[in-house]
Amino acid sequence: MKDRSSQERDGKLASTKGHTRDWIRRTHDPVGLERVEAFFQGHGYAPHRHDTYAIGVTLAGVQSFKFRNARRYSLPGRVMVIHPDELHDGEAETSDGFLYRIAYIDPALLQAVLGGAGLPFFKHGITEDARLHRAVHALLSDIDSHCDLLERDDLLVDVAVGLQNAAEVQRSGYRGNFRTAQIAREYMNDDFGRAITLDDLAAVTGRDRWSLSRDFRHFFGTSPYRYLTMRRLDLARRLMLDGNPLSACAAMAGFADQSHMTRQFAKTYGLPPARWIKIVRNAA
């Protein structure tokens, strides 16, 4: 007998037959975790990069994406693992489209488990590791249910250990200073609407700015500037879904103007803001 999540998934698959509208469904999870279910026919996302891990499974169809100068294909049973700040796109390989679920996980959450170790890296962007697949499946099995903090942490331990055990390569032997990277991250989180420079972060942490920049990239997978931009985009998305005009979203999130926000949005999510809003609303 199929479990409830399998029955719901099969129902969604049936509903996509002949579907001509792309849609994205997002969950309201604790900070640092975003779970998404989406369906696309044809072209999905333009090349873009996140400051989070993107870890997902294809539920139906064939999901194709370019990653590290090669075309990759995700089929049911495999796990996609896109390291923070790695450029990738996404599209359907067949006319039926593809349905998938994915988790965007803040590297800081994984570092809470890894304890300052280098971030696990998968050079092919796809793995068939069974332990990791079980952990990711558990995280994504019922995205309609709210994930409280204790549950989130329990699931993330399994994912972090699965990533570490299945990793194909460690990207760097650089050790760095985990504490100063944490201080810089917390400083930006406190008020990401104001202008912040690398010199500001160096003054706060007591670390020279170039070493601090390397520390931040090593432990959190992205640069301080990209991290700050992403926090502004997170706020902008929330404001957009609340119905605010794009110009107001840009101003309230700390961008110079709407054009600046739009450029950064497309670079990060592979979609312009107006199309992203439309696709999210298609799932309603």
N, C-alpha and C positions, 0 to 999 in steps of 0.2 A: 504494500500500500504506500502511495506517495505521501510525504509529509506536506504540511500546509504550505510551506514556502515553495515546494516543487509544484504543487497544484496552482498556486498563484502565478508562478513563473510561466507554466504552460498556458495559463489563461492569457497572460500578456503576449506570449508568442503568437497565439491564435489571433489576438487582436491586431497584430502588426501585419498580417497578411493583406496585401493590397494597400497598406498604409502609405500615405503620401506626405505626412507631416512628421518632421523630426520633433522629438520632445526630450526634455530633460526633467527629471524629478529629483529634488534635493531633500535632504533630511535636516532636522534641527538637532544637531549633536553638540556635545560639549566642545568648548574652544580647543582647537588643535586637531580636530577630526571632522571631515566632511565626507558623507557617503552619498553617492549619486547613482541613479539608474537612468539609462538613456537609450534612445533608439535613433538611428540615422540611416538614411538611404543615400547612396552616392557619397558626395564629399561631406565630411563632418567638420573637421577643424583644420584651419591653416596652421603652418608651423608656429609653435609657441613653446613656452617653458614655464614651469611652476617653481615655486620655492619650497614645495613639499614633495614627499614621495607620492607618486601616483601608482597605486597597486590595485589591480582589478582582474576580473574574469569576464570572458565573453560567454554569454548564455545561449546565443543563437546566431547563426550566420558566420561570416568570416570578417574579422576586423583587421584591416591593413594599416600599418603606420610606418613611416620612415624614421629610423633611429640609428644614429651613428653611421650615417652614409650607406645604410642598407635598408631594404624593404623587409619588414617583419610581418608575420601573419599569426594572429591570435585565434585559436579555436577553443571550443569548450573543453575543459580539463587542464588547460594551461593557465599560468598566472603571468600577467604583465607586471613588470617592475621597472618603472621609470624613475631614475635617480633625480633628485632636485637639480634644477637648472640644466637638464639635458633637453635639447631641442627635439621636438617630435611633432607629427601631425596625426590625422586619423580619418579613415574613409572606409566605406563598404567595398569589399572585394567582389561581391555579387549583387545582382539587381534586387535581391530580397532584403538587403539591408542587414544591419547587425544590432543586437540587443546586448547590453553589457551593464555590469555594475563595477564601481570603482570607489576606492577610498583615497582621499587626499589626507596624508598624515604629516603633521608638523615634525620635522626631524628632532625638535627638542623633546617631544614625547618619547621617541625611540631612544634618545640619549639618556633619558631617565632610567631606562633599562640597561642600555649599553655602558653607561657609566663613563662616558668620555672616549669610548673606542671610536676608531674610524668608521664612517658610515658604510654599510654593506653596498656593494656595487655589482650590477649584472650587465655585463658588456653587450649581451644580445637583447636585453629588454624583455625576455620571455624565459620562463623556467617551467619545468615539469616536476619540480620537487614536490613529493607527496605531502610532506609535513607542512611545508609552507602553504600548499593548496588547502589543506584542512583548516589552517589558521585563518587564511583570508576568507574562505567560504563561511566560517563561523562569524567573522566580522560583518560580512555582507549578506548573510542568509535572510535577515528580516529587517530591512532598512526602514520599514514603517514603524517599528517599535523605537521608543526613545532609549538612547544609550546613556545610562547614568554614569557618574564618574568611576565608581567601583567596577562596574561591568566593563567600561571602556578600558580601564587600566589592566584588567584581567585579560581581555582580548589582545591588547597591545603587547603584553609580555609574550604571548604565543607568537604574534606576528614578528616582533623584534628578534626573538630567538630563532624563528624560522628563517628570517632574512639572513641573520649572521651565519647560520649553519649552511645555507644554500648559496651564499655569495660566491660568485665566480672569481672575484679578484678584489684585493684591497687597493684602493686608488692611490694611496700615498703612505709613505713611511713617516711622514711629518707627525710629531707628537703634539705640539702646540700647548696652549694654556687654556684649559676648559673653563676655569673660573672667570677669566676676563671676558671670554666670549659670552658667557651667561650674563655677566653684568651689563655688557653692551646691549644684548637682546632685551633685557628687562628695562633698560633706560629708554630704548626706542618704543617699547610697548606702553610705557607710561604716558607718552604724549607724541604720537606719530603725526599729528597735524602740524607741528612746528618744524621749522628748518633745522636739520641736524647735519653736522659735518663729521668727517672722520677725525678731525682734530678734537671735536667735542667728545667723541667716544674715547679717544686716547686720554683726554684729561680725566674723564670719569673712571676709567679702568686702571690708569697708571701704566699702561702698556704703550709702546710706540705704535704709531698708526699703521705701519706696514705689517708688523707682526700681528697686530690685532686683526687686520683684514684677513690675513692668512688663517689665523685661529678661527675666525667666524666661518669662513668657507669650509674649513676642515670639519668642524663639528656640526654645522647647520646646513651645509650643502649649497649655500648661496652667499652672495656678497651683502654687506650691511645695506648698501643702497637698494638692492633688489628686495631685501627683506622689508625695509621701510616702505617701499612702493607697494608691496603686496599687502601690508596691513592697511594702507590707504584704499587699495582696491577692495579688500574685504568689507570695509565700511561702505564704500561706494555701492557695492552690490546690495547690501542690506537696504540702503537708502532708495535704490532703484526699485526694489521689490515692494517698498512701502508706497510707491507711486510718485516719488519726487522727480521733478524735471532733471534731465541729465546735467544741465548747467549748475543747478543747485547741488546735485550730488558731488560734482567736481569741486565746488567751492568748499562744501562742508567736509570733504575728505582730505583737503589739503593740497589739491592739485592747482597748478597755475591757472588753468582754464579747462573748458570742456574738451578742446582738441588734445590737450596734453593727456587728460584722463583716457580719452578714446584710444590714443596711440598705445598707451601702456596696457589698457584692457585687452586690445587685440593681440599684443605681444604675449600676454600672459595666458589668455584663455582660447586663443585661436578664432575668436568671433568678435565682431564689433558689439558694443553695448546694446544697441537697439535689437539686433538679431538674437542676442542671448536672452533678453527679456521675453521676446516673442516665443522662443523655443521652450523656455521654462513655463510660460503660461499655457503652452499647448498641452502640457501634461495635466493641467487642472481639469 
